[in-house]
Amino acid sequence: MQATGKDLRYPLSDINLKDIELFLPGFPHEIFSKLRRDAPVYWNEEPEPEEPGFWALTKYEDVLAVSKNPELL
């Protein structure tokens, strides 16, 4: 998925942060704005069955809180 002005209309389930195509035209600011607004703690499902997926924290305050509280991991 390429970042365009239409990205704010993409369903969250269509966002794959490991998709290199997302970053080729430059940093996908619109996608991360959407994540910060709609899903600041985002589960990125993996398309590969052998990969478990990962959580992405998209707000600075959340990253800071988790980094100071390792028991949350």
N, C-alpha and C positions, 0 to 999 in steps of 0.2 A: 504494500500500500504506500503510495507516495503522498507526501504532505502537500496539501493544497488548501485553499480557503474553504473548501467543502468539508475538511476533516472534522469540523465541529459537529457535523451531522452523522458521522460514522458511529455505529453502535460500539459500545465499549468492548464487546466480545470480538470485534474485528481488529482490535489493536494488538499487534504482536511486537513487543519491544525488541525482540531478537531478529526481526526482519531487516536485513541490511538495506533493502529497497526503501524503507522508511527514512533512512538517513542519507541516502545518496544525493538528493538535491540540497542538502543542508540540514541543520538541526530542525526537527519537527516541532517548533514552538507551539503550534496550534494543538497538536496532540497532547503535549504535556500540560498545556493550559486546561484542556478538557479533563485530563486525569486529575489535576489538582482540584478542579471544581467539582467533578462528578464522582471520582473514585480516588481520593488521595492515598489510600492504601489499596493497591490494585493487584489482583491475582492474574498473572500472565500465564495462561494455559499454554502448554507446549504442543505443537503439532506432531512432534515425534513421540511415539508411544513409550519409548524408553526414557524419556525425560520427564521429571515430575512437575515442572512448572516452577514459578518463583513469585515472591511478593516484591512489588516495587513501591517504595515510599516516594512520593513526589512533592512533598512539602518539607521545607527545611526544618521546621519545628518538629515534625514527626521523626525525621532522621536524627536530629539532635536528641530527642527524648529516648529513642531506642538505643542510640550509641551510649547514653549514660545509664541505661538499665539493661545490661546484657541478659538478665533473667527473662526478658520478654522474648528473646530469640528462641 
